[in-house]
Amino acid sequence: MRARSTVLLVVLVALAGCSVGYSGSTPTPTDGTTPTPAPETATPTPSANQTATAEPVTDLPDPETDVLGWENGYWANETISVDRSDGLSEAERERIVARAMARVEVVREMEFNATVPVELMSREEYQDSQYAGGGNRSAAFTTFDNAKFEALFLVGEDRDSLAVQQSNRGSSVAGFYTPRNDRIVVIYGGETADLPGERTLGHELTHALQDQQFDLTSITASSREQSNAQNGLIEGDASLTEERYMDRCGDEWQCLSAPQSGSGSGGDIHLGIYIMNYFPYDEGPAFVEFYQERGGWDRINQMYDDLPASTEQVATPRSTPSTRTRRPT
């Protein structure tokens, strides 16, 4: 967001419509949220309240010590009964979150160090919040941003580029994780506070796990190119984990489905600006899968000490690290 290295990850978000993800900052002043899949449409959900093909698993004994696949009293394959007629209560949400944490551990093969608070926020609340990108900007900042998007032929001179980007975020974000506050917020549609299934939750919990293990706030970028490259790993990791999580729903795990109201977008979006941030979600999962299939999750963990330096590395992964170009192409 400035002409110097900045913290890459300010808010990790999930957007309705493409793939679950996050937003990173770059030296330009306007990077905001990035695309991610609509949780209410992305996963098979045979019933209105919970998938029902997996056999119920209840009353499992707790382990003597914390183990992979168990968190706060719940195993990854455990069945949880909830009454969603009036949304999820705080106690029900805490149980679902504990089980989701255990599931992310199983898929990602990595242990959480601490519980992550998860809150629900209505789309209207989000659109009016600081997270949608509101706030005062200097005249110089506004002029620079307007000029940049006019030069890209994305936003005309009769519109405010910052307002367009804020509208995009307000309409499309489905959830986010803030490393600075160690907090996850999932956005719901309609009048009833409820989780829109487990896709967004699983994705954002993966970001929280990354932060606990790799300190996402220490990652910086000095250009959009570098930011997109680094986000290819971070977002690709979370997206691949999310997909493998959701693949187990139904046959192996009973998963929370999307409520009738869903959490869909809250209005029109500017497609050009939306696509500007899409690269990590489009190329990242295949990039991470390429290396994970050849070296397991340990290989992916090691890559946080050797982040991709260019989007070329993300788009065309090689079988050996030595063949990766170290300069942006």
DRENDO-480837 format. One record per residue (C-alpha): residue number from 1; residue in three letters; x, y, z; chain. Coordinates in Angstrom, 1 decimal, m for minus. Each point is the difference from the previous one (the first is absolute). Layout:
<atoms>
{atom NUM; "ALA"; {X; Y; Z}; "A"} ...
</atoms>
This chain:
<atoms>
{atom 1; "MET"; {0.0; 0.0; 0.0}; "A"} {atom 2; "ARG"; {3.0; 2.3; 0.0}; "A"} {atom 3; "ALA"; {3.1; 0.4; m2.1}; "A"} {atom 4; "ARG"; {2.0; m2.1; 2.4}; "A"} {atom 5; "SER"; {m0.2; m3.6; 1.4}; "A"} {atom 6; "THR"; {m3.2; m0.5; 1.9}; "A"} {atom 7; "VAL"; {m1.5; m2.8; 2.0}; "A"} {atom 8; "LEU"; {m1.4; m2.4; m2.6}; "A"} {atom 9; "LEU"; {m2.9; m1.4; 1.9}; "A"} {atom 10; "VAL"; {m2.3; 2.6; 1.6}; "A"} {atom 11; "VAL"; {m3.3; m1.9; m0.3}; "A"} {atom 12; "LEU"; {m0.4; m3.5; m1.4}; "A"} {atom 13; "VAL"; {m3.4; m0.2; m1.5}; "A"} {atom 14; "ALA"; {m2.5; m2.3; m1.8}; "A"} {atom 15; "LEU"; {m2.0; 1.5; m2.8}; "A"} {atom 16; "ALA"; {m3.3; m1.3; m1.3}; "A"} {atom 17; "GLY"; {0.3; m1.1; m3.6}; "A"} {atom 18; "CYS"; {3.4; m1.7; m0.7}; "A"} {atom 19; "SER"; {2.2; m1.6; 2.6}; "A"} {atom 20; "VAL"; {0.6; 0.5; 3.7}; "A"} {atom 21; "GLY"; {2.8; 2.4; 0.6}; "A"} {atom 22; "TYR"; {1.6; 3.1; 1.5}; "A"} {atom 23; "SER"; {1.1; 3.5; m0.8}; "A"} {atom 24; "GLY"; {3.6; 1.2; 0.1}; "A"} {atom 25; "SER"; {1.6; 3.4; m0.1}; "A"} {atom 26; "THR"; {2.4; 1.2; m2.7}; "A"} {atom 27; "PRO"; {1.9; 3.3; m0.5}; "A"} {atom 28; "THR"; {m3.1; 1.3; m1.8}; "A"} {atom 29; "PRO"; {m2.6; 1.6; 2.3}; "A"} {atom 30; "THR"; {m3.1; m1.9; m1.1}; "A"} {atom 31; "ASP"; {0.5; m3.8; 0.4}; "A"} {atom 32; "GLY"; {m3.0; m1.3; 1.8}; "A"} {atom 33; "THR"; {m1.7; m3.3; 0.1}; "A"} {atom 34; "THR"; {0.6; m2.9; m2.3}; "A"} {atom 35; "PRO"; {m2.4; m2.5; m1.6}; "A"} {atom 36; "THR"; {m1.2; m3.2; 1.6}; "A"} {atom 37; "PRO"; {m2.8; m2.6; m0.6}; "A"} {atom 38; "ALA"; {m3.6; 0.6; 1.1}; "A"} {atom 39; "PRO"; {m0.4; m2.3; 3.0}; "A"} {atom 40; "GLU"; {m3.6; m0.5; m0.5}; "A"} {atom 41; "THR"; {0.5; m1.5; m3.5}; "A"} {atom 42; "ALA"; {3.4; m1.6; 0.2}; "A"} {atom 43; "THR"; {m0.8; m3.2; 2.0}; "A"} {atom 44; "PRO"; {m2.5; m2.8; m0.4}; "A"} {atom 45; "THR"; {m2.6; 0.4; 2.7}; "A"} {atom 46; "PRO"; {m2.9; m2.5; m0.1}; "A"} {atom 47; "SER"; {m2.0; 1.3; 2.9}; "A"} {atom 48; "ALA"; {m0.9; 3.4; 1.2}; "A"} {atom 49; "ASN"; {1.9; m0.2; 3.2}; "A"} {atom 50; "GLN"; {2.7; m2.6; m0.3}; "A"} {atom 51; "THR"; {1.4; m2.5; m2.4}; "A"} {atom 52; "ALA"; {m1.3; m3.5; 0.9}; "A"} {atom 53; "THR"; {1.8; m2.6; m2.0}; "A"} {atom 54; "ALA"; {2.8; m0.7; 2.5}; "A"} {atom 55; "GLU"; {m0.8; m2.2; 2.9}; "A"} {atom 56; "PRO"; {m0.4; 1.9; 3.3}; "A"} {atom 57; "VAL"; {3.0; m0.2; 2.3}; "A"} {atom 58; "THR"; {m0.6; 1.1; 3.6}; "A"} {atom 59; "ASP"; {1.3; m0.5; 3.6}; "A"} {atom 60; "LEU"; {3.6; m0.4; m1.0}; "A"} {atom 61; "PRO"; {2.4; 0.1; 2.9}; "A"} {atom 62; "ASP"; {2.4; 2.9; 0.3}; "A"} {atom 63; "PRO"; {3.7; m0.7; m0.3}; "A"} {atom 64; "GLU"; {2.3; 0.4; 3.0}; "A"} {atom 65; "THR"; {1.9; 2.7; m1.8}; "A"} {atom 66; "ASP"; {m0.7; 2.3; m3.0}; "A"} {atom 67; "VAL"; {0.4; m2.0; m3.2}; "A"} {atom 68; "LEU"; {m0.4; 0.7; m3.7}; "A"} {atom 69; "GLY"; {m3.6; m0.1; m1.0}; "A"} {atom 70; "TRP"; {m1.4; 0.9; 3.4}; "A"} {atom 71; "GLU"; {m0.7; 3.5; 1.3}; "A"} {atom 72; "ASN"; {m1.8; 1.3; 3.1}; "A"} {atom 73; "GLY"; {m1.9; m3.2; 0.6}; "A"} {atom 74; "TYR"; {m1.0; m1.0; m3.5}; "A"} {atom 75; "TRP"; {1.5; m2.4; m2.6}; "A"} {atom 76; "ALA"; {0.1; 0.7; m3.7}; "A"} {atom 77; "ASN"; {m2.5; m2.7; m0.8}; "A"} {atom 78; "GLU"; {m2.4; 0.7; 2.9}; "A"} {atom 79; "THR"; {m3.7; 0.7; m0.6}; "A"} {atom 80; "ILE"; {m1.4; 3.2; 1.5}; "A"} {atom 81; "SER"; {m3.7; 0.6; 0.3}; "A"} {atom 82; "VAL"; {m1.1; 3.6; m0.3}; "A"} {atom 83; "ASP"; {m3.4; 1.8; m0.2}; "A"} {atom 84; "ARG"; {0.3; 2.5; m2.8}; "A"} {atom 85; "SER"; {m3.7; 1.1; 0.0}; "A"} {atom 86; "ASP"; {1.1; 3.3; 1.5}; "A"} {atom 87; "GLY"; {3.7; m0.1; m1.1}; "A"} {atom 88; "LEU"; {2.9; m1.3; 2.0}; "A"} {atom 89; "SER"; {0.4; 0.8; 3.7}; "A"} {atom 90; "GLU"; {3.4; 1.0; 1.2}; "A"} {atom 91; "ALA"; {0.5; m3.4; 1.6}; "A"} {atom 92; "GLU"; {m1.0; m1.8; m3.2}; "A"} {atom 93; "ARG"; {2.4; 2.2; m2.0}; "A"} {atom 94; "GLU"; {2.8; m0.8; 2.4}; "A"} {atom 95; "ARG"; {m0.6; m3.7; m0.4}; "A"} {atom 96; "ILE"; {0.0; 0.3; m3.8}; "A"} {atom 97; "VAL"; {3.2; 2.1; 0.0}; "A"} {atom 98; "ALA"; {1.8; m2.5; 2.3}; "A"} {atom 99; "ARG"; {m0.9; m2.9; m2.4}; "A"} {atom 100; "ALA"; {1.0; 2.1; m3.0}; "A"} {atom 101; "MET"; {3.4; 0.7; 1.6}; "A"} {atom 102; "ALA"; {0.5; m3.7; 0.5}; "A"} {atom 103; "ARG"; {m1.0; m0.6; m3.7}; "A"} {atom 104; "VAL"; {2.5; 2.6; m1.3}; "A"} {atom 105; "GLU"; {2.7; m1.8; 2.2}; "A"} {atom 106; "VAL"; {m0.8; m3.3; m1.6}; "A"} {atom 107; "VAL"; {0.1; 1.3; m3.6}; "A"} {atom 108; "ARG"; {3.0; 2.4; 0.5}; "A"} {atom 109; "GLU"; {1.8; m2.4; 2.3}; "A"} {atom 110; "MET"; {1.0; 2.8; 2.4}; "A"} {atom 111; "GLU"; {m1.1; 0.9; 3.5}; "A"} {atom 112; "PHE"; {m1.7; 3.2; 1.2}; "A"} {atom 113; "ASN"; {1.9; 1.7; 2.8}; "A"} {atom 114; "ALA"; {m3.1; 1.9; 1.3}; "A"} {atom 115; "THR"; {m3.7; 0.3; m0.6}; "A"} {atom 116; "VAL"; {m1.0; 2.8; m2.4}; "A"} {atom 117; "PRO"; {m3.1; 2.1; 0.7}; "A"} {atom 118; "VAL"; {m2.6; m0.2; m2.7}; "A"} {atom 119; "GLU"; {m2.8; 2.6; m0.2}; "A"} {atom 120; "LEU"; {m3.0; 0.4; m2.3}; "A"} {atom 121; "MET"; {m0.7; 3.3; m1.6}; "A"} {atom 122; "SER"; {m2.9; 1.0; m2.3}; "A"} {atom 123; "ARG"; {0.7; 1.3; m3.4}; "A"} {atom 124; "GLU"; {m1.5; 3.3; 0.9}; "A"} {atom 125; "GLU"; {2.3; 0.3; 3.0}; "A"} {atom 126; "TYR"; {3.0; m0.9; m2.1}; "A"} {atom 127; "GLN"; {m0.8; 2.6; m2.7}; "A"} {atom 128; "ASP"; {m0.1; 2.6; 2.7}; "A"} {atom 129; "SER"; {3.2; m1.2; 1.8}; "A"} {atom 130; "GLN"; {3.6; 1.0; m0.4}; "A"} {atom 131; "TYR"; {0.8; m3.4; m1.5}; "A"} {atom 132; "ALA"; {m1.9; 0.9; m3.2}; "A"} {atom 133; "GLY"; {2.6; 2.7; m0.6}; "A"} {atom 134; "GLY"; {m1.6; 3.2; 1.2}; "A"} {atom 135; "GLY"; {1.7; 2.8; 1.8}; "A"} {atom 136; "ASN"; {1.5; 3.3; m0.8}; "A"} {atom 137; "ARG"; {2.8; 0.2; m2.7}; "A"} {atom 138; "SER"; {2.2; 2.9; m0.8}; "A"} {atom 139; "ALA"; {m0.5; 2.0; m3.1}; "A"} {atom 140; "ALA"; {3.3; m1.2; m1.4}; "A"} {atom 141; "PHE"; {m0.9; m3.6; 0.7}; "A"} {atom 142; "THR"; {m3.4; 0.4; m1.7}; "A"} {atom 143; "THR"; {1.5; 1.8; m3.0}; "A"} {atom 144; "PHE"; {2.7; m2.7; m0.5}; "A"} {atom 145; "ASP"; {m2.5; m2.8; 0.2}; "A"} {atom 146; "ASN"; {m2.5; 1.6; m2.4}; "A"} {atom 147; "ALA"; {2.8; 0.6; m2.5}; "A"} {atom 148; "LYS"; {1.3; m3.6; 0.3}; "A"} {atom 149; "PHE"; {m3.4; m1.5; m0.8}; "A"} {atom 150; "GLU"; {m0.8; 2.5; m2.7}; "A"} {atom 151; "ALA"; {3.3; m0.9; m1.7}; "A"} {atom 152; "LEU"; {m1.0; m3.7; 0.2}; "A"} {atom 153; "PHE"; {m3.3; 0.9; m1.7}; "A"} {atom 154; "LEU"; {m1.8; m1.6; 3.0}; "A"} {atom 155; "VAL"; {m1.7; 3.0; 1.7}; "A"} {atom 156; "GLY"; {m1.0; 3.1; m1.9}; "A"} {atom 157; "GLU"; {0.9; 3.5; 1.1}; "A"} {atom 158; "ASP"; {m3.6; 0.6; 1.0}; "A"} {atom 159; "ARG"; {0.2; m2.6; 2.8}; "A"} {atom 160; "ASP"; {2.0; m0.4; 3.2}; "A"} {atom 161; "SER"; {2.3; m3.1; m0.2}; "A"} {atom 162; "LEU"; {0.1; m0.4; 3.8}; "A"} {atom 163; "ALA"; {m3.8; 0.0; 0.2}; "A"} {atom 164; "VAL"; {m0.2; m2.6; m2.8}; "A"} {atom 165; "GLN"; {2.4; m2.3; 1.8}; "A"} {atom 166; "GLN"; {m1.8; 0.5; 3.3}; "A"} {atom 167; "SER"; {m3.3; m1.0; m1.7}; "A"} {atom 168; "ASN"; {1.7; m3.1; m1.5}; "A"} {atom 169; "ARG"; {1.2; m1.1; 3.4}; "A"} {atom 170; "GLY"; {m3.4; 0.7; 1.6}; "A"} {atom 171; "SER"; {m1.8; m2.1; m2.6}; "A"} {atom 172; "SER"; {2.3; m2.9; m0.4}; "A"} {atom 173; "VAL"; {1.9; m0.9; 3.2}; "A"} {atom 174; "ALA"; {m1.3; m3.1; 1.8}; "A"} {atom 175; "GLY"; {2.4; 0.0; 2.9}; "A"} {atom 176; "PHE"; {3.5; 1.1; 1.1}; "A"} {atom 177; "TYR"; {2.8; m0.7; 2.4}; "A"} {atom 178; "THR"; {2.0; 2.9; 1.5}; "A"} {atom 179; "PRO"; {3.5; m1.1; 1.1}; "A"} {atom 180; "ARG"; {0.5; 3.2; 2.1}; "A"} {atom 181; "ASN"; {m3.1; m0.8; 2.1}; "A"} {atom 182; "ASP"; {0.1; m3.8; m0.4}; "A"} {atom 183; "ARG"; {m3.7; 0.1; m0.8}; "A"} {atom 184; "ILE"; {m2.3; m1.7; m2.6}; "A"} {atom 185; "VAL"; {m3.2; 1.6; m1.1}; "A"} {atom 186; "VAL"; {m2.5; m1.9; m2.2}; "A"} {atom 187; "ILE"; {m2.6; 2.1; m1.8}; "A"} {atom 188; "TYR"; {m3.6; m1.3; m0.2}; "A"} {atom 189; "GLY"; {m2.9; 1.1; m2.2}; "A"} {atom 190; "GLY"; {m3.6; 0.4; 1.2}; "A"} {atom 191; "GLU"; {m1.1; 0.9; 3.4}; "A"} {atom 192; "THR"; {1.1; m3.1; 1.9}; "A"} {atom 193; "ALA"; {3.6; m0.3; 1.3}; "A"} {atom 194; "ASP"; {1.2; m3.3; m1.4}; "A"} {atom 195; "LEU"; {3.1; m1.5; m1.6}; "A"} {atom 196; "PRO"; {m0.3; m0.5; m3.7}; "A"} {atom 197; "GLY"; {1.2; m3.5; 0.1}; "A"} {atom 198; "GLU"; {3.6; m1.0; 0.8}; "A"} {atom 199; "ARG"; {1.9; 1.1; m3.2}; "A"} {atom 200; "THR"; {0.8; 3.6; 1.0}; "A"} {atom 201; "LEU"; {0.6; m1.1; 3.6}; "A"} {atom 202; "GLY"; {2.5; m2.7; m1.0}; "A"} {atom 203; "HIS"; {1.8; 2.4; m2.4}; "A"} {atom 204; "GLU"; {0.4; 2.8; 2.6}; "A"} {atom 205; "LEU"; {1.0; m2.5; 2.7}; "A"} {atom 206; "THR"; {2.8; m1.1; m2.3}; "A"} {atom 207; "HIS"; {1.2; 3.6; m0.2}; "A"} {atom 208; "ALA"; {0.0; 0.2; 3.8}; "A"} {atom 209; "LEU"; {2.0; m3.2; 0.1}; "A"} {atom 210; "GLN"; {2.5; 1.4; m2.5}; "A"} {atom 211; "ASP"; {0.3; 3.1; 2.2}; "A"} {atom 212; "GLN"; {0.6; m2.0; 3.1}; "A"} {atom 213; "GLN"; {2.7; m2.2; m1.7}; "A"} {atom 214; "PHE"; {1.6; 2.5; m2.5}; "A"} {atom 215; "ASP"; {m0.8; 3.5; 1.3}; "A"} {atom 216; "LEU"; {m1.8; 1.5; m2.9}; "A"} {atom 217; "THR"; {0.4; 3.5; 1.3}; "A"} {atom 218; "SER"; {3.8; m0.3; m0.7}; "A"} {atom 219; "ILE"; {m0.5; m0.5; m3.7}; "A"} {atom 220; "THR"; {0.5; 3.2; m2.0}; "A"} {atom 221; "ALA"; {m0.2; 1.0; m3.7}; "A"} {atom 222; "SER"; {1.3; 3.0; m1.9}; "A"} {atom 223; "SER"; {m2.1; m0.5; m3.2}; "A"} {atom 224; "ARG"; {m3.3; m1.5; m1.1}; "A"} {atom 225; "GLU"; {2.0; m2.6; m1.9}; "A"} {atom 226; "GLN"; {1.8; m1.1; 3.1}; "A"} {atom 227; "SER"; {m3.2; 0.1; 2.0}; "A"} {atom 228; "ASN"; {m1.9; m2.2; m2.5}; "A"} {atom 229; "ALA"; {2.9; m2.5; 0.0}; "A"} {atom 230; "GLN"; {0.1; m0.3; 3.8}; "A"} {atom 231; "ASN"; {m3.7; m0.2; 0.1}; "A"} {atom 232; "GLY"; {0.1; m2.8; m2.5}; "A"} {atom 233; "LEU"; {1.6; m2.1; 2.7}; "A"} {atom 234; "ILE"; {m2.1; 1.3; 3.0}; "A"} {atom 235; "GLU"; {m3.3; 0.0; m1.8}; "A"} {atom 236; "GLY"; {0.7; m3.1; m2.0}; "A"} {atom 237; "ASP"; {0.8; m1.8; 3.3}; "A"} {atom 238; "ALA"; {m3.3; 1.1; 1.6}; "A"} {atom 239; "SER"; {m2.0; m0.7; m3.2}; "A"} {atom 240; "LEU"; {1.4; m3.5; m0.4}; "A"} {atom 241; "THR"; {m0.6; m0.8; 3.7}; "A"} {atom 242; "GLU"; {m3.6; 1.3; m0.4}; "A"} {atom 243; "GLU"; {m0.7; m2.2; m3.0}; "A"} {atom 244; "ARG"; {1.4; m3.1; 1.6}; "A"} {atom 245; "TYR"; {m2.0; 0.8; 3.2}; "A"} {atom 246; "MET"; {m3.3; 0.3; m2.0}; "A"} {atom 247; "ASP"; {0.8; m3.1; m2.0}; "A"} {atom 248; "ARG"; {m0.4; m2.0; 3.3}; "A"} {atom 249; "CYS"; {m3.5; 1.5; 0.6}; "A"} {atom 250; "GLY"; {m2.8; m2.5; m0.6}; "A"} {atom 251; "ASP"; {1.7; m3.4; m0.2}; "A"} {atom 252; "GLU"; {2.5; 0.5; 2.9}; "A"} {atom 253; "TRP"; {m1.1; 3.0; 2.0}; "A"} {atom 254; "GLN"; {m3.4; 1.5; 0.8}; "A"} {atom 255; "CYS"; {0.4; 3.6; m0.9}; "A"} {atom 256; "LEU"; {m2.1; 3.1; 0.6}; "A"} {atom 257; "SER"; {m1.8; 1.1; m3.1}; "A"} {atom 258; "ALA"; {m0.9; 3.4; m1.1}; "A"} {atom 259; "PRO"; {m3.2; 1.4; 1.5}; "A"} {atom 260; "GLN"; {m2.8; 1.0; m2.4}; "A"} {atom 261; "SER"; {0.9; 3.7; 0.1}; "A"} {atom 262; "GLY"; {3.7; m0.7; m0.9}; "A"} {atom 263; "SER"; {2.6; 2.8; 0.2}; "A"} {atom 264; "GLY"; {0.1; 1.0; m3.6}; "A"} {atom 265; "SER"; {1.2; 3.2; m1.4}; "A"} {atom 266; "GLY"; {m1.6; 3.3; 1.1}; "A"} {atom 267; "GLY"; {m0.1; 1.7; m3.4}; "A"} {atom 268; "ASP"; {1.7; 0.5; m3.3}; "A"} {atom 269; "ILE"; {3.8; m0.2; m0.2}; "A"} {atom 270; "HIS"; {2.6; 1.6; m2.3}; "A"} {atom 271; "LEU"; {1.3; m3.0; m1.8}; "A"} {atom 272; "GLY"; {3.3; 1.6; m1.2}; "A"} {atom 273; "ILE"; {1.1; 0.9; 3.5}; "A"} {atom 274; "TYR"; {m1.2; m3.3; 1.3}; "A"} {atom 275; "ILE"; {2.2; m1.9; m2.6}; "A"} {atom 276; "MET"; {3.0; 2.1; 0.9}; "A"} {atom 277; "ASN"; {0.3; m2.0; 3.3}; "A"} {atom 278; "TYR"; {m1.1; m3.3; m1.5}; "A"} {atom 279; "PHE"; {3.4; m1.5; m0.9}; "A"} {atom 280; "PRO"; {0.9; m1.6; 3.3}; "A"} {atom 281; "TYR"; {m3.4; m1.8; 0.1}; "A"} {atom 282; "ASP"; {0.2; m1.1; m3.6}; "A"} {atom 283; "GLU"; {3.6; m1.2; m0.1}; "A"} {atom 284; "GLY"; {0.9; m0.5; 3.7}; "A"} {atom 285; "PRO"; {m1.9; m3.3; 0.7}; "A"} {atom 286; "ALA"; {1.7; m1.9; m3.0}; "A"} {atom 287; "PHE"; {3.4; 1.5; 1.0}; "A"} {atom 288; "VAL"; {m0.3; m1.3; 3.6}; "A"} {atom 289; "GLU"; {m1.4; m3.3; m1.1}; "A"} {atom 290; "PHE"; {2.9; m0.5; m2.4}; "A"} {atom 291; "TYR"; {2.6; 0.2; 2.8}; "A"} {atom 292; "GLN"; {m2.2; m1.7; 2.6}; "A"} {atom 293; "GLU"; {m0.4; m3.1; m2.1}; "A"} {atom 294; "ARG"; {3.7; m0.2; m0.5}; "A"} {atom 295; "GLY"; {1.2; 0.8; 3.6}; "A"} {atom 296; "GLY"; {m3.0; m0.1; 2.2}; "A"} {atom 297; "TRP"; {m1.1; 2.8; 2.3}; "A"} {atom 298; "ASP"; {3.5; 0.3; 1.3}; "A"} {atom 299; "ARG"; {1.1; 1.3; m3.4}; "A"} {atom 300; "ILE"; {m2.7; 2.7; 0.2}; "A"} {atom 301; "ASN"; {1.0; 0.9; 3.5}; "A"} {atom 302; "GLN"; {3.6; 0.5; m1.2}; "A"} {atom 303; "MET"; {m1.1; 2.4; m2.7}; "A"} {atom 304; "TYR"; {m1.1; 2.6; 2.6}; "A"} {atom 305; "ASP"; {3.7; 0.5; 0.5}; "A"} {atom 306; "ASP"; {0.6; 0.3; m3.7}; "A"} {atom 307; "LEU"; {m3.1; 1.8; m1.4}; "A"} {atom 308; "PRO"; {m0.6; 0.2; m3.7}; "A"} {atom 309; "ALA"; {1.7; 3.1; m1.5}; "A"} {atom 310; "SER"; {m2.2; 0.3; m3.1}; "A"} {atom 311; "THR"; {m3.4; m1.0; m1.4}; "A"} {atom 312; "GLU"; {1.9; m2.0; m2.6}; "A"} {atom 313; "GLN"; {1.1; m2.4; 2.7}; "A"} {atom 314; "VAL"; {m3.5; m0.4; 1.1}; "A"} {atom 315; "ALA"; {m1.5; m0.4; m3.5}; "A"} {atom 316; "THR"; {2.7; m2.5; m1.1}; "A"} {atom 317; "PRO"; {1.3; m2.0; 2.9}; "A"} {atom 318; "ARG"; {3.1; m2.1; m0.5}; "A"} {atom 319; "SER"; {0.8; m3.4; 1.5}; "A"} {atom 320; "THR"; {3.2; 1.3; 1.7}; "A"} {atom 321; "PRO"; {0.4; 3.3; 1.9}; "A"} {atom 322; "SER"; {3.3; 0.7; m1.8}; "A"} {atom 323; "THR"; {m1.8; 0.5; m3.3}; "A"} {atom 324; "ARG"; {m2.2; 2.7; 1.5}; "A"} {atom 325; "THR"; {0.9; 3.5; m1.4}; "A"} {atom 326; "ARG"; {0.9; 2.3; 2.9}; "A"} {atom 327; "ARG"; {m0.8; 3.2; m1.8}; "A"} {atom 328; "PRO"; {m3.5; 1.0; m1.2}; "A"} {atom 329; "THR"; {m0.5; m0.9; m3.6}; "A"} 
</atoms>
